Amino acid sequence: MTFELPQTQVYALIRGRRDELSLRAGGFEEDEDLHYVGAEAGARINLTDRFEINAHVGKPDADEGSTYGVGAQFFVTDNLGITLDLRRLEAEEDGIEGSFDTTSVGVRFSF
C-alpha cells in the first residue's frame, strides 16, 4: 500500500495591524490605539482538491509577544473558499501578561 504526500506550501508574511483598546473598571478608564508590524510563517497542506489545513507561528510585534494557530479551508469552487481560523496571541508588557484567543470564519477568493 502506498500513499501520496499531499501538496504542501510553506509561506512567510509581514503584517501591519491596528488595534483599539478600551479598558473600564470601577473608576479606571484607558483608551489606546496600538499599531504593530509583525511577521508570520506557516504551512498549508492540501488534503484533497477542496480541503486545506494550515498552521502558523509568528510575532505580532517586533518587540514582544507571540502568536500561533491552526486553520482550515473548504473550497466551494476552484477559486472561492470558506475559512476557519483559531489563533492565540500571548504578550507581556511591564510585568502584565495577557493572552487572547480568537476564532474567525471568512471567505477567501484565490486568483
Backbone as JSON, one array per atom type, in Angstrom:
{
  "sequence": "MTFELPQTQVYALIRGRRDELSLRAGGFEEDEDLHYVGAEAGARINLTDRFEINAHVGKPDADEGSTYGVGAQFFVTDNLGITLDLRRLEAEEDGIEGSFDTTSVGVRFSF",
  "N": [[0.84, -1.17, 0.0], [0.61, 2.17, -0.86], [1.1, 5.69, -0.24], [0.35, 8.95, -1.32], [2.05, 11.95, -0.81], [0.46, 14.89, 0.41], [-0.13, 18.06, -1.27], [2.0, 20.59, -0.25], [2.56, 23.83, 1.06], [4.82, 26.28, 2.07], [4.95, 29.33, 3.79], [5.71, 32.84, 4.32], [5.07, 35.97, 5.86], [4.71, 39.53, 6.22], [2.99, 41.61, 8.39], [0.86, 44.35, 8.94], [-0.86, 45.91, 11.63], [-3.61, 47.29, 13.42], [-4.95, 48.07, 16.51], [-7.65, 48.9, 18.65], [-7.89, 49.64, 21.96], [-9.86, 49.47, 24.8], [-10.31, 49.91, 28.17], [-12.25, 49.55, 31.05], [-12.98, 49.8, 34.38], [-14.44, 50.04, 37.45], [-13.44, 53.11, 38.62], [-11.47, 53.35, 36.78], [-10.27, 54.16, 33.6], [-9.16, 53.6, 30.33], [-8.06, 54.3, 27.14], [-6.61, 53.31, 24.14], [-4.75, 53.42, 21.14], [-3.22, 51.0, 19.27], [-0.46, 50.1, 17.32], [1.05, 47.82, 15.16], [3.77, 46.06, 13.61], [4.41, 43.03, 12.37], [5.5, 39.58, 11.95], [4.92, 36.45, 10.29], [5.0, 32.9, 9.89], [4.22, 29.92, 8.18], [2.56, 26.81, 7.26], [0.73, 25.26, 4.66], [-1.4, 22.61, 3.9], [-2.77, 20.7, 1.41], [-5.22, 18.5, 1.7], [-7.13, 17.32, 0.13], [-8.46, 18.04, -3.16], [-10.26, 20.01, -2.5], [-10.06, 20.61, 0.22], [-8.17, 22.13, 2.75], [-5.67, 22.37, 5.28], [-3.99, 24.34, 7.8], [-1.18, 25.68, 9.62], [0.37, 28.03, 11.8], [2.92, 30.25, 13.08], [4.14, 33.13, 14.82], [5.27, 36.56, 15.29], [3.49, 39.08, 16.59], [4.29, 41.66, 16.99], [7.34, 43.38, 16.55], [8.78, 43.74, 18.88], [7.67, 42.32, 21.07], [5.66, 39.54, 22.35], [3.86, 36.66, 21.04], [2.36, 34.58, 18.58], [0.22, 31.94, 17.55], [-1.42, 29.37, 15.68], [-4.1, 27.45, 14.13], [-5.82, 26.39, 11.18], [-8.42, 25.94, 8.7], [-9.64, 25.34, 5.39], [-12.3, 25.14, 3.15], [-12.87, 24.63, -0.18], [-15.37, 25.91, -2.09], [-15.75, 26.41, -4.77], [-13.35, 26.34, -7.51], [-12.0, 28.73, -7.03], [-13.16, 30.0, -4.82], [-13.37, 29.95, -1.33], [-14.3, 28.8, 1.98], [-13.28, 29.77, 5.16], [-11.85, 28.81, 8.33], [-10.39, 29.85, 11.28], [-8.31, 29.49, 14.06], [-6.73, 31.18, 16.6], [-4.11, 32.14, 18.82], [-2.87, 34.67, 20.85], [-0.19, 35.8, 22.69], [1.18, 37.98, 25.08], [3.4, 40.17, 26.89], [3.87, 42.92, 28.95], [5.44, 45.34, 30.88], [5.39, 43.66, 33.16], [2.81, 42.64, 33.09], [0.9, 40.04, 32.0], [-0.81, 38.79, 29.18], [-3.29, 37.05, 27.28], [-4.95, 36.24, 24.27], [-7.57, 34.67, 22.68], [-8.76, 33.95, 19.5], [-11.36, 33.3, 17.17], [-12.13, 32.93, 13.85], [-14.24, 33.16, 11.0], [-14.34, 33.08, 7.55], [-14.28, 34.25, 4.1], [-12.49, 33.32, 1.26], [-10.97, 34.36, -1.69], [-9.28, 33.17, -4.4], [-7.0, 34.1, -6.89]],
  "CA": [[0.0, 0.0, 0.0], [1.41, 3.4, -0.93], [0.38, 6.94, -0.01], [0.94, 10.12, -1.96], [2.1, 13.1, 0.09], [-0.39, 15.99, -0.07], [0.55, 19.27, -1.7], [2.34, 21.41, 0.92], [3.14, 25.13, 0.77], [5.37, 27.0, 3.21], [4.86, 30.75, 3.48], [6.09, 33.84, 5.31], [4.47, 37.25, 5.54], [4.83, 40.66, 7.13], [1.63, 42.09, 8.56], [0.6, 45.54, 9.74], [-2.08, 45.71, 12.39], [-4.02, 48.39, 14.29], [-5.95, 47.65, 17.49], [-8.17, 49.89, 19.57], [-8.05, 49.0, 23.26], [-10.61, 50.24, 25.79], [-10.45, 49.24, 29.45], [-13.07, 50.29, 32.0], [-13.24, 49.02, 35.59], [-14.58, 50.98, 38.56], [-13.13, 54.47, 38.17], [-10.34, 53.29, 35.85], [-10.58, 54.17, 32.16], [-7.99, 53.71, 29.47], [-8.26, 54.11, 25.7], [-5.31, 53.35, 23.49], [-4.6, 52.89, 19.78], [-1.99, 50.23, 19.18], [-0.03, 49.82, 15.95], [2.06, 46.78, 15.15], [4.26, 45.43, 12.4], [4.9, 41.74, 12.8], [5.8, 38.58, 10.92], [4.3, 35.14, 10.49], [5.42, 31.83, 8.99], [3.31, 28.8, 8.32], [2.49, 25.79, 6.21], [-0.61, 24.83, 4.23], [-1.38, 21.26, 3.32], [-4.0, 20.34, 0.72], [-5.52, 17.09, 1.92], [-7.84, 16.93, -1.1], [-8.57, 19.19, -4.07], [-11.18, 21.01, -1.94], [-9.89, 20.82, 1.66], [-6.82, 22.53, 3.13], [-5.42, 22.73, 6.67], [-2.79, 25.14, 7.93], [-0.67, 26.01, 10.95], [1.25, 29.19, 11.7], [3.53, 30.85, 14.27], [4.64, 34.44, 14.46], [5.46, 37.65, 16.24], [2.57, 40.14, 16.19], [5.03, 42.91, 17.1], [8.76, 43.07, 16.51], [9.37, 43.84, 20.21], [7.13, 41.43, 22.1], [4.51, 38.72, 22.05], [3.93, 35.58, 20.08], [1.05, 34.11, 18.15], [0.21, 30.67, 16.85], [-2.78, 28.95, 15.41], [-4.41, 26.44, 13.12], [-6.98, 26.76, 10.4], [-8.86, 25.04, 7.64], [-10.39, 25.98, 4.32], [-13.02, 24.27, 2.23], [-13.11, 25.32, -1.44], [-16.7, 25.7, -2.66], [-15.41, 26.33, -6.2], [-11.89, 26.36, -7.66], [-11.44, 30.0, -6.56], [-13.86, 30.52, -3.65], [-13.29, 29.05, -0.19], [-14.77, 29.19, 3.3], [-12.16, 29.55, 6.06], [-11.99, 28.79, 9.78], [-9.06, 30.1, 11.83], [-8.19, 29.57, 15.52], [-5.45, 31.86, 16.82], [-3.81, 32.56, 20.19], [-1.88, 35.73, 20.95], [0.32, 35.94, 24.05], [2.05, 39.15, 25.18], [3.73, 40.63, 28.22], [4.41, 44.28, 28.97], [5.52, 45.91, 32.23], [5.01, 42.66, 34.14], [1.43, 42.21, 32.91], [0.79, 39.03, 30.96], [-2.14, 38.66, 28.61], [-3.46, 36.16, 26.14], [-6.21, 36.44, 23.56], [-7.93, 33.6, 21.75], [-9.73, 34.41, 18.52], [-11.88, 32.38, 16.19], [-12.7, 33.69, 12.74], [-14.79, 32.47, 9.84], [-14.23, 34.03, 6.45], [-14.37, 33.84, 2.7], [-11.22, 33.59, 0.57], [-11.02, 34.27, -3.14], [-7.94, 32.98, -4.96], [-6.9, 34.49, -8.31]],
  "C": [[0.89, 1.24, 0.0], [0.51, 4.62, -0.72], [1.11, 8.07, -0.72], [0.92, 11.26, -0.95], [1.22, 14.23, -0.46], [0.46, 17.2, -0.46], [0.75, 20.18, -0.48], [2.98, 22.71, 0.44], [3.63, 25.73, 2.08], [5.35, 28.47, 2.85], [5.38, 31.6, 4.63], [5.46, 35.16, 4.89], [4.79, 38.28, 6.61], [3.47, 41.32, 7.18], [1.62, 43.36, 9.4], [-0.76, 45.39, 10.41], [-2.35, 46.94, 13.26], [-5.14, 47.89, 15.2], [-6.39, 48.86, 18.3], [-8.48, 49.17, 20.88], [-8.8, 49.95, 24.19], [-10.78, 49.39, 27.04], [-11.25, 50.13, 30.39], [-13.35, 49.36, 33.17], [-13.3, 49.99, 36.76], [-14.39, 52.4, 38.07], [-12.0, 54.52, 37.17], [-10.83, 53.28, 34.42], [-9.3, 54.36, 31.38], [-8.39, 53.4, 28.04], [-6.91, 54.25, 25.03], [-5.41, 52.78, 22.08], [-3.24, 52.23, 19.69], [-1.7, 49.9, 17.73], [1.13, 48.83, 16.0], [2.52, 46.5, 13.72], [4.91, 44.14, 12.86], [5.14, 40.81, 11.63], [5.16, 37.25, 11.3], [4.88, 34.16, 9.48], [4.49, 30.65, 9.23], [3.4, 27.82, 7.19], [1.03, 25.47, 5.95], [-0.48, 23.48, 3.56], [-2.75, 21.0, 2.69], [-4.21, 18.84, 0.9], [-6.28, 16.49, 0.75], [-7.83, 18.15, -2.01], [-9.41, 20.31, -3.47], [-10.94, 21.34, -0.46], [-8.42, 21.04, 2.01], [-6.76, 22.77, 4.63], [-4.14, 23.54, 6.73], [-2.43, 25.33, 9.39], [0.3, 27.16, 10.8], [1.75, 29.62, 13.08], [4.04, 32.23, 13.86], [4.85, 35.36, 15.63], [4.52, 38.77, 15.8], [3.22, 41.51, 16.22], [6.51, 42.55, 17.15], [9.38, 43.04, 17.9], [8.9, 42.77, 21.18], [6.0, 40.58, 21.57], [4.79, 37.6, 21.08], [2.5, 35.16, 19.74], [1.22, 32.77, 17.45], [-1.23, 30.24, 16.64], [-2.86, 27.87, 14.35], [-5.65, 26.91, 12.37], [-7.31, 25.71, 9.37], [-9.62, 25.85, 6.6], [-11.04, 24.91, 3.46], [-13.34, 25.08, 0.98], [-14.49, 24.94, -1.98], [-16.59, 25.56, -4.17], [-13.89, 26.31, -6.29], [-11.26, 27.62, -7.06], [-12.02, 30.49, -5.23], [-13.83, 29.49, -2.52], [-13.86, 29.65, 1.07], [-13.67, 28.82, 4.29], [-12.6, 29.53, 7.52], [-10.58, 28.92, 10.35], [-9.15, 30.23, 13.35], [-6.8, 30.11, 15.82], [-5.32, 32.24, 18.29], [-2.68, 33.57, 20.14], [-1.48, 35.84, 22.42], [1.3, 37.11, 24.07], [2.29, 39.48, 26.64], [4.33, 42.02, 28.11], [4.34, 44.81, 30.4], [5.03, 44.93, 33.3], [3.58, 42.16, 34.05], [1.39, 41.24, 31.73], [-0.65, 38.97, 30.46], [-2.15, 37.66, 27.48], [-4.86, 36.36, 25.58], [-6.41, 35.27, 22.61], [-8.98, 34.15, 20.8], [-10.12, 33.26, 17.6], [-12.48, 33.21, 15.08], [-13.18, 32.75, 11.64], [-14.78, 33.48, 8.71], [-14.43, 33.4, 5.09], [-13.05, 34.22, 2.05], [-11.44, 33.39, -0.92], [-9.59, 34.2, -3.66], [-7.95, 33.31, -6.45], [-6.15, 33.45, -9.09]]
}
